[in-house]
Amino acid sequence: MPTQWVHQLRDCPDAEDVEALAEEEGRPRQILARQRPGDDGGLIDGYVLQRIDAQSHTAVYTWVLAGDPGQMTEYLLDLLAKVCPVERAR
């Protein structure tokens, strides 16, 4: 059953920190990609999970890189493979 989580997206250059509601089954994802607000050029910001507060259902993510969707997908998948090499993909 999905649980509502607050995702805190932090440390993106030239942007304020953001809080967004998300429904997740189980734990929040290790990586997130999000289209940069106000950018019609298709830039994607990539974030990695820093910590989880299970009591308040809050997941804190830190910005790592921005780029076009193809570049970001490849980078985040490589990063995920390094961070969670023994976990199964969802």
C-alpha positions in Angstrom: 0.0 0.0 0.0 1.5 3.4 -1.0 2.5 5.7 1.8 2.7 9.5 1.5 6.2 10.9 1.9 7.6 14.4 1.9 10.6 14.7 -0.4 12.9 17.6 0.5 15.0 18.5 -2.5 18.1 20.5 -1.4 21.3 22.2 -2.5 20.4 22.9 -6.2 22.3 25.9 -7.4 20.2 28.9 -8.4 17.1 27.3 -6.9 15.4 27.3 -3.5 15.0 24.1 -1.6 11.7 22.3 -2.4 9.3 20.1 -0.6 7.0 17.8 -2.6 4.5 15.1 -1.6 5.0 11.7 -3.2 3.3 8.3 -2.8 5.8 5.4 -2.4 5.4 1.7 -1.8 8.1 0.9 0.8 11.1 3.1 1.2 11.7 6.2 -0.9 13.9 5.7 -4.0 17.7 6.2 -3.8 17.8 8.6 -6.7 15.4 11.1 -8.2 15.4 13.0 -11.5 13.2 16.1 -11.8 12.7 18.6 -14.6 14.1 21.9 -13.6 11.2 24.3 -12.9 10.9 27.2 -15.4 13.3 25.7 -17.9 11.8 24.8 -21.2 15.2 23.5 -22.5 14.6 20.1 -20.9 17.3 20.3 -18.2 16.9 17.6 -15.5 18.2 17.9 -11.9 19.5 14.7 -10.3 19.2 14.0 -6.6 20.5 11.3 -4.3 18.8 10.2 -1.0 20.7 11.5 2.1 18.5 10.3 4.9 15.0 9.2 5.9 12.9 10.1 8.9 10.5 7.2 9.1 8.4 8.8 11.9 7.6 12.0 9.9 7.7 10.2 6.5 10.3 12.6 5.2 13.1 11.8 2.7 15.9 14.3 2.3 17.6 14.4 -1.1 20.7 16.4 -2.2 21.3 17.7 -5.7 24.2 16.1 -7.5 24.1 17.2 -11.2 22.0 18.8 -13.9 21.9 18.0 -17.6 19.8 16.7 -20.5 17.5 13.7 -19.7 19.7 11.1 -21.4 22.9 12.2 -19.7 21.2 12.4 -16.3 19.6 9.0 -16.6 23.0 7.4 -17.4 24.7 9.2 -14.6 22.1 8.4 -12.0 21.9 4.8 -13.0 25.7 4.5 -12.7 25.5 6.2 -9.3 22.8 3.9 -8.1 24.8 0.8 -9.2 27.7 2.1 -7.0 25.5 3.0 -4.0 23.2 -0.1 -4.0 25.1 -2.8 -5.8 23.3 -5.7 -4.0 19.8 -4.2 -3.8 17.2 -5.3 -6.4 15.9 -2.7 -8.8 12.2 -1.8 -8.5 
